[in-house]
Amino acid sequence: MAMEKIVLEIPEEVMISLKESPAVLSRDIRMLAAVKMYEMGRLSSGRAAQLAGVPRVSFLQSLSLYGVAVFSLSPDELKRDFENA
């Protein structure tokens, strides 16, 4: 699988405030980006899991830690699902 590298410059003061190693911060940023892009509908759960570097099931299980629903249906979609049940 081909990979692209993105370099993110973090101010030293931020690193000191977070008290995290670059490796841990990198992992956290990847997960946060993946969760947000999934929440916004920009990535599927599978692609978001790839971005986060975790299995899809682990990604889906972790969504609740970030206050993100696994399934987000609009009121109309929910009504249709209920009518079709």
PEPELIN-V438869 format. One record per helix or strand of 2 or more residues. SS is the DSSP state (a for helix, b for strand). FROM is the first residue (numbers start at 1). TO is the last residue. If there is no record, write none. Layout:
BEGIN
ss=SS from=FROM to=TO
ss=SS from=FROM to=TO
END
This chain:
BEGIN
ss=a from=12 to=18
ss=a from=22 to=39
ss=a from=45 to=52
ss=a from=56 to=66
ss=a from=75 to=84
END
